[in-house]
């Protein structure tokens, strides 16, 4: 399982082109507080005996999150308009 590392934006506007490369680990760091908060909520659900179905659904989401990120590997989005073209690639 490979997690994406790079997000590439390529914008071409009437002969001029711009490429923007974003390192995804930096974006993942922005989501770190949400992950910590989710872990605290899950721990509270376990500690105070939340329903088994709720607990299992949250646990499944946590376990399969890396697979969800890995599924985005190789995604390519291309948008054409009259004046410009935009291409987004996840590598």
DSSP file (Angstrom, degrees, kcal/mol; ACC not computed):
  #  RESIDUE AA STRUCTURE BP1 BP2  ACC     N-H-->O    O-->H-N    N-H-->O    O-->H-N    TCO  KAPPA ALPHA  PHI   PSI    X-CA   Y-CA   Z-CA
    1    1 A X              0   0    0      0, 0.0     2,-0.5     0, 0.0    66,-0.0   0.000 360.0 360.0 360.0 122.2    0.0    0.0    0.0
    2    2 A X        -     0   0    0     68,-0.1     2,-0.4    65,-0.1    71,-0.2  -0.932 360.0-147.8-112.5 127.8    1.5    3.3   -1.1
    3    3 A X        -     0   0    0     -2,-0.5    67,-0.1     1,-0.1    64,-0.1  -0.773  32.8-103.1 -91.6 136.3    0.3    6.6    0.2
    4    4 A X        -     0   0    0     65,-0.4     3,-0.1    -2,-0.4    -1,-0.1  -0.258  35.1-178.7 -60.9 143.6    0.5    9.6   -2.2
    5    5 A X        +     0   0    0      1,-0.2    19,-2.0    19,-0.1    20,-0.5   0.568  59.8  46.1-115.8 -17.9    3.3   12.0   -1.7
    6    6 A X  E     -A   23   0A   0     17,-0.2    85,-3.2    18,-0.1     2,-0.5  -0.991  51.8-164.8-140.4 136.2    2.9   14.7   -4.3
    7    7 A X  E     -AB  22  90A   0     15,-2.7    15,-3.0    -2,-0.4     2,-0.5  -0.985  17.0-163.1-118.4 124.3    0.0   16.7   -5.7
    8    8 A X  E     -AB  21  89A   0     81,-3.0    81,-2.4    -2,-0.5     2,-0.5  -0.933   8.0-169.5-115.8 125.5    0.7   18.4   -9.0
    9    9 A X  E     -AB  20  88A   0     11,-3.0    11,-3.2    -2,-0.5     2,-0.5  -0.964   5.3-174.2-109.1 125.5   -1.4   21.3  -10.5
   10   10 A X  E     -AB  19  87A   0     77,-2.9    77,-2.7    -2,-0.5     2,-0.5  -0.980   2.8-176.1-120.9 119.8   -0.7   22.3  -14.1
   11   11 A X  E     -AB  18  86A   0      7,-3.3     7,-3.1    -2,-0.5     2,-0.5  -0.966   5.2-171.5-119.7 124.3   -2.5   25.3  -15.4
   12   12 A X  E     -AB  17  85A   0     73,-2.8    73,-2.6    -2,-0.5     2,-0.5  -0.971   5.1-179.1-118.4 120.8   -2.1   26.4  -19.0
   13   13 A X  E >   -AB  16  84A   0      3,-3.5     3,-1.9    -2,-0.5    71,-0.2  -0.895  65.6 -43.7-127.7 100.9   -3.6   29.7  -19.9
   14   14 A X  T 3  S-     0   0    0     69,-1.1     3,-0.1    -2,-0.5    -1,-0.1   0.900 125.3 -32.2  46.5  57.6   -3.4   30.9  -23.6
   15   15 A X  T 3  S+     0   0    0      1,-0.3     2,-0.4     0, 0.0    -1,-0.3   0.074 120.4 100.6  94.4 -25.1    0.2   29.9  -24.1
   16   16 A X  E <   -A   13   0A   0     -3,-1.9    -3,-3.5     2,-0.0     2,-0.4  -0.754  53.8-164.8 -94.3 141.4    1.4   30.5  -20.6
   17   17 A X  E     -A   12   0A   0     -2,-0.4     2,-0.4    -5,-0.3    -5,-0.2  -0.973  10.4-172.1-130.2 144.1    1.8   27.6  -18.2
   18   18 A X  E     -A   11   0A   0     -7,-3.1    -7,-3.3    -2,-0.4     2,-0.4  -0.999   4.7-164.5-132.8 133.4    2.2   27.3  -14.5
   19   19 A X  E     -A   10   0A   0     -2,-0.4     2,-0.5    -9,-0.2    -9,-0.2  -0.971   3.1-168.7-118.5 134.7    3.0   24.1  -12.5
   20   20 A X  E     -A    9   0A   0    -11,-3.2   -11,-3.0    -2,-0.4     2,-0.5  -0.985   3.2-163.5-125.3 122.2    2.5   23.9   -8.8
   21   21 A X  E     -A    8   0A   0     -2,-0.5     2,-0.5   -13,-0.2   -13,-0.2  -0.922   6.7-171.8-109.2 124.3    3.9   21.0   -6.8
   22   22 A X  E     -A    7   0A   0    -15,-3.0   -15,-2.7    -2,-0.5     2,-0.6  -0.966  21.3-133.9-119.1 126.8    2.6   20.4   -3.3
   23   23 A X  E >>  -A    6   0A   0     -2,-0.5     3,-0.9   -17,-0.2     4,-0.8  -0.689  13.4-152.0 -77.9 119.2    4.1   17.8   -0.9
   24   24 A X  H 3> S+     0   0    0    -19,-2.0     4,-2.8    -2,-0.6     3,-0.2   0.788  88.1  68.5 -68.2 -29.3    1.2   15.9    0.6
   25   25 A X  H 3> S+     0   0    0    -20,-0.5     4,-1.7     1,-0.2    -1,-0.2   0.857  98.8  54.2 -57.9 -30.4    2.9   15.0    3.9
   26   26 A X  H <> S+     0   0    0     -3,-0.9     4,-0.9     2,-0.2    -1,-0.2   0.883 109.3  46.7 -67.3 -37.1    2.7   18.7    4.7
   27   27 A X  H  X S+     0   0    0     -4,-0.8     4,-0.9    -3,-0.2     3,-0.5   0.888 108.3  55.7 -69.1 -39.3   -1.0   18.6    4.0
   28   28 A X  H >< S+     0   0    0     -4,-2.8     3,-0.6     1,-0.2     4,-0.4   0.870 101.9  57.8 -60.9 -35.6   -1.3   15.4    6.2
   29   29 A X  H >< S+     0   0    0     -4,-1.7     3,-0.9     1,-0.2     4,-0.4   0.831  98.7  59.4 -63.6 -31.7    0.3   17.4    9.1
   30   30 A X  H 3< S+     0   0    0     -4,-0.9     3,-0.4    -3,-0.5     4,-0.3   0.822 105.7  49.0 -65.1 -29.1   -2.5   19.9    8.9
   31   31 A X  T <X S+     0   0    0     -4,-0.9     4,-1.9    -3,-0.6     3,-0.3   0.497  84.6  94.7 -87.4  -3.9   -5.0   17.1    9.5
   32   32 A X  H <> S+     0   0    0     -3,-0.9     4,-2.4    -4,-0.4     5,-0.2   0.884  80.4  53.5 -58.1 -42.9   -3.0   15.8   12.5
   33   33 A X  H  > S+     0   0    0     -4,-0.4     4,-2.4    -3,-0.4    -1,-0.2   0.887 108.9  50.4 -60.3 -36.1   -5.0   17.8   15.1
   34   34 A X  H  > S+     0   0    0     -3,-0.3     4,-2.3    -4,-0.3    -1,-0.2   0.879 109.6  50.5 -67.3 -36.6   -8.3   16.3   13.7
   35   35 A X  H  X S+     0   0    0     -4,-1.9     4,-2.1     2,-0.2    -2,-0.2   0.912 111.3  48.1 -66.5 -42.3   -6.8   12.8   14.0
   36   36 A X  H  X S+     0   0    0     -4,-2.4     4,-2.0     2,-0.2    -2,-0.2   0.918 112.1  49.3 -63.8 -43.5   -5.8   13.4   17.6
   37   37 A X  H  X S+     0   0    0     -4,-2.4     4,-2.4     1,-0.2    -2,-0.2   0.899 110.2  51.3 -62.9 -40.3   -9.2   14.7   18.4
   38   38 A X  H  X S+     0   0    0     -4,-2.3     4,-2.4     1,-0.2    -1,-0.2   0.872 107.9  52.4 -63.7 -37.3  -10.8   11.7   16.7
   39   39 A X  H  X S+     0   0    0     -4,-2.1     4,-2.4     2,-0.2    -1,-0.2   0.889 109.4  49.4 -66.2 -38.5   -8.6    9.4   18.8
   40   40 A X  H  X S+     0   0    0     -4,-2.0     4,-2.3     2,-0.2    -2,-0.2   0.924 111.5  48.6 -65.3 -44.1   -9.7   11.1   22.0
   41   41 A X  H  X S+     0   0    0     -4,-2.4     4,-2.2     1,-0.2    -2,-0.2   0.908 111.8  49.5 -62.3 -41.7  -13.4   10.8   21.0
   42   42 A X  H  X S+     0   0    0     -4,-2.4     4,-2.2     2,-0.2    -1,-0.2   0.909 109.7  51.2 -64.2 -41.4  -12.9    7.1   20.1
   43   43 A X  H  X S+     0   0    0     -4,-2.4     4,-2.5     1,-0.2    -1,-0.2   0.892 110.6  49.0 -62.5 -38.9  -11.2    6.5   23.5
   44   44 A X  H  X S+     0   0    0     -4,-2.3     4,-2.5     2,-0.2    -1,-0.2   0.875 108.4  53.8 -67.7 -36.5  -14.2    8.2   25.2
   45   45 A X  H  <>S+     0   0    0     -4,-2.2     5,-2.8     1,-0.2     4,-0.3   0.910 112.9  43.4 -63.0 -40.9  -16.6    6.1   23.3
   46   46 A X  H ><5S+     0   0    0     -4,-2.2     3,-0.8     3,-0.2    -2,-0.2   0.909 114.6  50.0 -69.9 -42.2  -14.8    2.9   24.4
   47   47 A X  H 3<5S+     0   0    0     -4,-2.5    -2,-0.2     1,-0.2    -1,-0.2   0.880 116.0  40.0 -66.4 -39.4  -14.5    4.2   28.0
   48   48 A X  T 3<5S-     0   0    0     -4,-2.5    -1,-0.2    -5,-0.1    -2,-0.2   0.260 114.4-110.5-100.0  13.1  -18.1    5.1   28.5
   49   49 A X  T < 5 -     0   0    0     -3,-0.8    -3,-0.2    -4,-0.3     3,-0.1   0.919  41.9-171.8  68.0  48.8  -19.6    2.1   26.6
   50   50 A X      < -     0   0    0     -5,-2.8    -1,-0.1     1,-0.2     5,-0.0  -0.242  46.0 -65.8 -63.3 163.8  -21.0    3.6   23.5
   51   51 A X     >  -     0   0    0      1,-0.1     4,-2.4     4,-0.1     5,-0.2  -0.167  42.3-125.5 -54.8 143.6  -23.0    1.3   21.3
   52   52 A X  H  > S+     0   0    0      1,-0.2     4,-2.4     2,-0.2     5,-0.2   0.868 109.3  53.6 -60.8 -38.3  -21.1   -1.6   19.8
   53   53 A X  H  > S+     0   0    0      2,-0.2     4,-2.1     1,-0.2    -1,-0.2   0.913 110.2  46.4 -64.6 -43.3  -22.3   -0.7   16.3
   54   54 A X  H  > S+     0   0    0      2,-0.2     4,-2.2     1,-0.2     5,-0.2   0.930 113.2  49.5 -63.4 -45.0  -21.1    2.9   16.6
   55   55 A X  H  X S+     0   0    0     -4,-2.4     4,-2.3     1,-0.2    -2,-0.2   0.904 111.5  48.5 -62.3 -42.6  -17.8    1.8   18.0
   56   56 A X  H  X S+     0   0    0     -4,-2.4     4,-2.3     2,-0.2    -1,-0.2   0.869 110.2  51.2 -67.9 -36.7  -17.2   -0.8   15.2
   57   57 A X  H  X S+     0   0    0     -4,-2.1     4,-1.8     2,-0.2    -1,-0.2   0.906 112.5  45.5 -68.5 -40.1  -18.1    1.7   12.5
   58   58 A X  H  X S+     0   0    0     -4,-2.2     4,-2.1     2,-0.2    -2,-0.2   0.902 112.7  51.4 -67.5 -40.2  -15.6    4.3   13.8
   59   59 A X  H  X S+     0   0    0     -4,-2.3     4,-2.5    -5,-0.2    -2,-0.2   0.894 108.2  51.8 -63.9 -40.3  -13.0    1.6   14.3
   60   60 A X  H  X S+     0   0    0     -4,-2.3     4,-2.1     1,-0.2    -1,-0.2   0.890 108.9  51.2 -63.2 -39.4  -13.5    0.4   10.6
   61   61 A X  H  X S+     0   0    0     -4,-1.8     4,-0.7     2,-0.2    -2,-0.2   0.917 111.5  47.2 -63.6 -43.0  -13.0    4.0    9.4
   62   62 A X  H >< S+     0   0    0     -4,-2.1     3,-0.6     1,-0.2     4,-0.4   0.916 113.6  47.6 -64.6 -43.8   -9.8    4.4   11.4
   63   63 A X  H 3< S+     0   0    0     -4,-2.5     3,-0.3     1,-0.2     4,-0.3   0.869 116.7  42.2 -66.7 -37.2   -8.4    1.1   10.2
   64   64 A X  H 3X S+     0   0    0     -4,-2.1     4,-1.9     1,-0.2    -1,-0.2   0.417  85.2  95.8 -94.9   1.7   -9.2    1.7    6.5
   65   65 A X  H <X S+     0   0    0     -4,-0.7     4,-2.1    -3,-0.6     5,-0.2   0.912  83.8  51.0 -60.4 -44.7   -8.1    5.3    6.3
   66   66 A X  H  > S+     0   0    0     -4,-0.4     4,-2.4    -3,-0.3    -1,-0.2   0.885 109.6  51.4 -60.8 -35.4   -4.6    4.5    4.9
   67   67 A X  H  > S+     0   0    0     -4,-0.3     4,-1.6     2,-0.2    -1,-0.2   0.870 107.4  53.4 -66.8 -35.5   -6.2    2.3    2.2
   68   68 A X  H  X S+     0   0    0     -4,-1.9     4,-0.6     2,-0.2    -2,-0.2   0.910 110.7  46.0 -64.4 -42.4   -8.5    5.2    1.3
   69   69 A X  H >< S+     0   0    0     -4,-2.1     3,-1.2     1,-0.2   -65,-0.4   0.906 110.8  53.0 -65.5 -41.1   -5.5    7.5    0.9
   70   70 A X  H >< S+     0   0    0     -4,-2.4     3,-1.5     1,-0.3    -1,-0.2   0.812  99.4  64.0 -64.4 -29.4   -3.7    4.9   -1.1
   71   71 A X  H 3< S+     0   0    0     -4,-1.6    -1,-0.3     1,-0.3    -2,-0.2   0.735  93.2  62.2 -67.7 -21.1   -6.6    4.6   -3.5
   72   72 A X  T X< S+     0   0    0     -3,-1.2     3,-2.0    -4,-0.6    -1,-0.3   0.559  75.6 120.0 -81.5  -6.3   -6.1    8.2   -4.6
   73   73 A X  T <  S+     0   0    0     -3,-1.5    18,-0.2     1,-0.3    -3,-0.0  -0.376  80.5  14.2 -59.4 128.5   -2.7    7.3   -6.0
   74   74 A X  T 3  S+     0   0    0     16,-2.0    -1,-0.3     1,-0.3     2,-0.2   0.496  85.5 154.5  85.7   4.1   -2.6    8.0   -9.7
   75   75 A X    <   -     0   0    0     -3,-2.0    15,-2.4    15,-0.2     2,-0.4  -0.453  20.9-171.5 -66.8 134.7   -5.7   10.1   -9.8
   76   76 A X  E     -C   89   0A   0     13,-0.2     2,-0.5    -2,-0.2    13,-0.2  -0.988   7.9-173.1-134.2 124.1   -5.7   12.5  -12.7
   77   77 A X  E     -C   88   0A   0     11,-3.1    11,-3.2    -2,-0.4     2,-0.5  -0.971   3.3-173.7-119.6 126.8   -8.3   15.3  -13.2
   78   78 A X  E     -C   87   0A   0     -2,-0.5     2,-0.5     9,-0.2     9,-0.2  -0.982   2.2-173.1-124.5 128.3   -8.3   17.4  -16.3
   79   79 A X  E     -C   86   0A   0      7,-3.2     7,-2.8    -2,-0.5     2,-0.4  -0.983   5.9-165.7-122.7 124.6  -10.6   20.4  -16.8
   80   80 A X  E     +C   85   0A   0     -2,-0.5     2,-0.3     5,-0.2     5,-0.2  -0.881  13.4 164.3-109.8 139.9  -10.8   22.2  -20.2
   81   81 A X        -     0   0    0      3,-1.8    -2,-0.0    -2,-0.4     0, 0.0  -0.842  51.8 -94.6-137.9-180.0  -12.3   25.6  -20.8
   82   82 A X  S    S+     0   0    0     -2,-0.3     3,-0.1     1,-0.2    -1,-0.0   0.845 121.5  27.5 -66.8 -33.3  -12.1   28.1  -23.7
   83   83 A X  S    S+     0   0    0      1,-0.2   -69,-1.1   -70,-0.1     2,-0.3   0.751 125.5  15.9-102.3 -28.3   -9.3   30.1  -22.1
   84   84 A X  E     -B   13   0A   0    -71,-0.2    -3,-1.8   -70,-0.1     2,-0.4  -0.957  53.4-142.0-147.6 162.3   -7.4   27.6  -19.9
   85   85 A X  E     -BC  12  80A   0    -73,-2.6   -73,-2.8    -2,-0.3     2,-0.4  -0.979  15.2-163.4-124.5 139.2   -6.7   24.0  -19.1
   86   86 A X  E     -BC  11  79A   0     -7,-2.8    -7,-3.2    -2,-0.4     2,-0.4  -0.988   4.8-174.0-125.3 132.3   -6.2   22.7  -15.6
   87   87 A X  E     -BC  10  78A   0    -77,-2.7   -77,-2.9    -2,-0.4     2,-0.5  -0.994   2.5-170.0-127.7 128.2   -4.6   19.3  -14.8
   88   88 A X  E     -BC   9  77A   0    -11,-3.2   -11,-3.1    -2,-0.4     2,-0.4  -0.979   8.1-178.1-120.1 126.3   -4.4   17.8  -11.3
   89   89 A X  E     -BC   8  76A   0    -81,-2.4   -81,-3.0    -2,-0.5     2,-0.6  -0.982  16.2-153.5-127.8 135.1   -2.3   14.7  -10.7
   90   90 A X  E      B    7   0A   0    -15,-2.4   -16,-2.0    -2,-0.4   -83,-0.2  -0.944 360.0 360.0-107.4 120.6   -1.8   12.7   -7.4
   91   91 A X              0   0    0    -85,-3.2   -84,-0.2    -2,-0.6    -1,-0.1   0.344 360.0 360.0-124.5 360.0    1.5   10.8   -7.3
